[in-house]
Amino acid sequence: MAVPSNPPHAALLEPPRDGLVPIPAEPTSPPTVGDVIGAIRYRQDVDVSISQRHPDLGCDLNDRYNGVIYEHTQTNHTRGTGNIMPFAIIPFTNGGDPTLPPHNLPPLYSIGVIEGLNEHDLATYLTHYDVVPIPAGAAAGREALKRLIGASD
């Protein structure tokens, strides 16, 4: 699933496969506590669908990934620069943790970390988050990465 190089803040990437899982209301910018709670409930509803519904009807792992991303981006957006309350780590589109082998990338706990990424690590993050096209220039890449993880400065 390709992500645009200028993704919206804290947007649900695609609707769930299970039509019985309610889609959360469009979040405000910045998200309110109610928006964050809605994102958490959405991810929990997806988890319930995966565990309790027939495999052909319920949500799948792609829905789970989207739910986790939605929850984390909503939460991250309320954490300012990430200096006081660090950002949640957003898994890659394959579900992998970017901070563990084989990537061993620096955890994106704050905007400062994102600003300090070297071009190789920045390109690796954008590639494994399926950002298409990769933005030209490091500054544009960093802005795309901030938006993708729900960071706000």
TASULFEN-V895484 format. One record per run of one state. SS is the DSSP state (H for helix, E for strand, - for the rest). FROM is the first residue (numbers start at 1). LEN is the number of residues. If there is no record, write none. Layout:
# TASULFEN-V895484
ss | from | len
SS | FROM | LEN
SS | FROM | LEN
This chain:
# TASULFEN-V895484
ss | from | len
- | 1 | 2
E | 3 | 2
- | 5 | 28
H | 33 | 20
- | 53 | 8
H | 61 | 17
- | 78 | 33
H | 111 | 5
- | 116 | 3
H | 119 | 10
- | 129 | 2
E | 131 | 2
- | 133 | 5
H | 138 | 12
- | 150 | 4
